[in-house]
């Protein structure tokens, strides 16, 4: 994904990325995604393709994990390919970057809306415009079914 590489923080652009988790190989489970991506200090790139073949995802400067509150930094962003890459960066309006538990992973929020959320079995998700990233809905509808999902991290 060379287009996406150009959007990453400069310190990461020359780094080799590795597939840590994929639904095709590892099954559909948010728990497994957390375990597979547990590489302290490694950023995380989440790539999703929904059942309507729309591709989108999120970049986090730290691993996706279970948390009691939101974590992350202003380097976090959402993106979609439709068909060209669109990147939605931090607006500075809140710090609702990433929050995860066993049943839900959320990226971006505000006023009860989430930029991207995934359920615990990674079959369903949703996307709404949110204050954190001022993003468009990433998929065709606000709720979608997941066809494939991949988590990439640094070696």
C-alpha positions, -999 to +999 in steps of 0.1 A: +000+000+000+025+026-011-002+054-011-008+048+026+029+047+034+032+084+024+006+093+050+025+077+080+046+097+104+081+102+088+099+079+113+078+050+100+080+054+063+112+033+058+102+005+082+092-030+071+056-038+079+044-073+087+010-089+087+002-097+124-034-108+120-058-116+092-093-130+094-086-153+065-057-169+084-066-164+120-104-164+121-128-137+132-121-126+167-113-093+183-095-111+212-072-128+187-065-095+170-055-080+203-032-110+211-017-110+176-010-073+177+005-072+211+039-058+202+047-030+226+060+001+209+047-010+175+022+012+156-008-006+141-025-004+107-060-018+105-072-026+070-109-036+064-128-047+033-165-048+037-189-071+019-195-044-007-158-044-015-152-010+001-117-007+017-109+015+047-093+015+080-073+032+108-037+039+118-027+040+155+007+049+167+003+023+194-010-013+194-048-019+196-056-033+231-082-035+258-084-002+278-107+014+304-105+047+286-093+062+253-057+061+244-036+072+214-022+105+200-029+130+173-010+108+149-040+085+148-060+087+116-088+071+096-087+065+059-108+051+030-102+041-006-130+053-028-113+046-052-085+070-042-070+073-008-087+098+016-072+105+049-090+119+079-066+134+105-071+146+140-091+178+143-079+187+178-115+189+191-112+159+214-088+131+224-111+101+216-085+083+196-089+045+204-107+025+230-111-012+231-127-039+252-136-076+245-168-067+226-159-035+208-130-016+193-136+021+186-115+047+168-126+083+170-157+097+187-177+125+201-214+131+207-222+094+208-208+088+173-178+068+164-155+072+134-150+035+132-162+006+154-159-031+152-177-058+172-162-086+192-166-113+165-153-089+138-184-096+116-200-062+120-188-026+122-199+009+117-186+043+107-201+078+113-187+113+109-171+121+143-155+151+160-121+135+165-114+132+127-142+151+110-144+120+087-169+109+061-187+076+067-159+052+056-182+025+042-213+029+019-236+027+050-231+036+086-232-001+095-213-027+075-204-064+074-167-073+073-154-095+045-117-093+054-097-076+081-059-073+085-037-059+112-002-048+102+026-039+125+063-032+124+088-060+126 
